[in-house]
Amino acid sequence: MAQKNELGKKGEEIAYTYLKKLGYEIREQNWIYDHAEIDLIAFDGKELVIVEVKTRSAVIYEEPGEAVSSRKIRFLVHAAEAYIMENNLNVDTRFDVIGIKWYGHEKYSIEHFKDAFSPPVF
């Protein structure tokens, strides 16, 4: 389990650096509300971006971007709504997924899925 957590943290660091280089303004890392955690909360211009980072070892056949379940989406949307209310924001919001495939020895590939999903209607 510790190795999985280390890989996840490494992926979040890579995603953080990647978004900063693109000019995103990172507001929060690992923001927690209730039982949900948002990996990164950022602004891309005037748009709020909720980012889920998925890191997988290259030996796993599942693509990182495919690893966001409908349950995880519900938790992310719930937490994003709380963040927006708590910070009294009135902005367009999108949900991105950053998939990182880790090959070891500081070698990785990154895939950024902008507007990866829309909040479900309940």
C-alpha positions as CSV (number, residue, x, y, z in Angstrom):
1,M,0.0,0.0,0.0
2,A,2.8,2.4,0.8
3,Q,4.3,2.0,-2.7
4,K,0.9,2.8,-4.2
5,N,0.7,6.0,-2.1
6,E,4.2,7.0,-3.1
7,L,3.4,6.6,-6.8
8,G,0.2,8.6,-6.3
9,K,2.1,11.5,-4.6
10,K,4.8,11.4,-7.3
11,G,2.0,11.7,-9.9
12,E,0.4,14.6,-8.2
13,E,3.8,16.4,-8.0
14,I,4.2,15.8,-11.8
15,A,0.7,17.1,-12.5
16,Y,1.3,20.2,-10.3
17,T,4.5,21.1,-12.2
18,Y,2.9,20.4,-15.5
19,L,-0.1,22.7,-14.8
20,K,2.2,25.5,-13.4
21,K,4.2,25.4,-16.7
22,L,1.0,25.8,-18.6
23,G,0.2,28.9,-16.6
24,Y,-2.5,27.5,-14.3
25,E,-2.8,29.2,-10.9
26,I,-2.9,26.4,-8.4
27,R,-5.1,27.2,-5.4
28,E,-5.2,24.0,-3.5
29,Q,-3.6,20.6,-3.3
30,N,-5.3,17.6,-1.7
31,W,-8.3,19.6,-0.6
32,I,-10.7,17.5,1.5
33,Y,-14.4,17.9,2.1
34,D,-16.4,15.3,3.9
35,H,-15.0,12.0,2.5
36,A,-13.9,13.4,-0.8
37,E,-10.5,14.7,-1.8
38,I,-9.7,16.9,-4.8
39,D,-6.1,16.4,-5.9
40,L,-5.7,19.9,-7.4
41,I,-7.9,23.0,-7.6
42,A,-6.6,25.6,-10.1
43,F,-7.6,28.5,-12.3
44,D,-7.0,28.4,-16.0
45,G,-7.6,32.0,-16.8
46,K,-11.0,32.7,-15.2
47,E,-12.2,29.1,-15.3
48,L,-12.1,27.0,-12.1
49,V,-10.5,23.6,-12.8
50,I,-11.0,20.6,-10.6
51,V,-8.3,18.1,-11.3
52,E,-8.2,14.4,-10.6
53,V,-4.7,12.9,-11.0
54,K,-4.5,9.2,-11.8
55,T,-1.0,7.6,-11.8
56,R,-0.4,4.0,-12.9
57,S,2.7,1.9,-13.2
58,A,3.4,1.1,-16.9
59,V,2.9,-2.6,-16.1
60,I,-0.8,-2.1,-15.3
61,Y,-3.0,-2.5,-18.4
62,E,-5.6,0.0,-17.3
63,E,-5.0,3.5,-18.7
64,P,-4.9,6.1,-16.0
65,G,-7.6,8.3,-17.6
66,E,-10.0,5.4,-17.5
67,A,-9.7,4.9,-13.7
68,V,-12.2,7.5,-12.7
69,S,-15.4,5.7,-11.6
70,S,-18.9,7.2,-11.4
71,R,-18.6,7.0,-7.6
72,K,-15.4,9.1,-7.7
73,I,-17.1,11.6,-10.1
74,R,-20.0,12.0,-7.6
75,F,-17.5,12.6,-4.7
76,L,-15.5,15.1,-6.8
77,V,-18.7,17.1,-7.8
78,H,-19.9,17.1,-4.2
79,A,-16.5,18.4,-3.0
80,A,-16.3,21.0,-5.8
81,E,-19.7,22.4,-4.9
82,A,-18.5,22.7,-1.3
83,Y,-15.3,24.5,-2.4
84,I,-17.3,26.9,-4.6
85,M,-19.7,27.7,-1.9
86,E,-17.0,28.0,0.8
87,N,-15.1,30.5,-1.4
88,N,-18.2,32.3,-2.7
89,L,-17.2,31.7,-6.3
90,N,-19.3,32.4,-9.3
91,V,-17.2,31.1,-12.1
92,D,-17.3,28.5,-14.9
93,T,-16.0,25.2,-13.7
94,R,-14.6,22.2,-15.5
95,F,-13.4,18.8,-14.4
96,D,-10.0,17.6,-15.8
97,V,-8.3,14.3,-15.4
98,I,-4.5,14.0,-15.7
99,G,-3.3,10.5,-16.4
100,I,0.3,9.6,-15.7
101,K,1.9,6.4,-16.7
102,W,5.0,5.7,-14.6
103,Y,7.9,3.8,-16.2
104,G,10.3,4.2,-13.4
105,H,13.6,6.0,-13.1
106,E,11.9,9.4,-13.5
107,K,10.4,8.3,-16.9
108,Y,6.7,8.9,-17.4
109,S,4.1,9.9,-19.9
110,I,1.3,12.4,-19.2
111,E,-2.1,12.7,-20.7
112,H,-4.4,15.7,-19.9
113,F,-8.1,15.2,-20.5
114,K,-9.7,18.7,-20.3
115,D,-13.3,18.8,-19.5
116,A,-13.2,15.0,-18.9
117,F,-16.7,14.7,-17.6
118,S,-19.7,16.8,-16.8
119,P,-21.4,16.8,-13.4
120,P,-24.2,14.3,-13.3
121,V,-27.7,15.6,-12.8
122,F,-29.3,14.2,-9.7
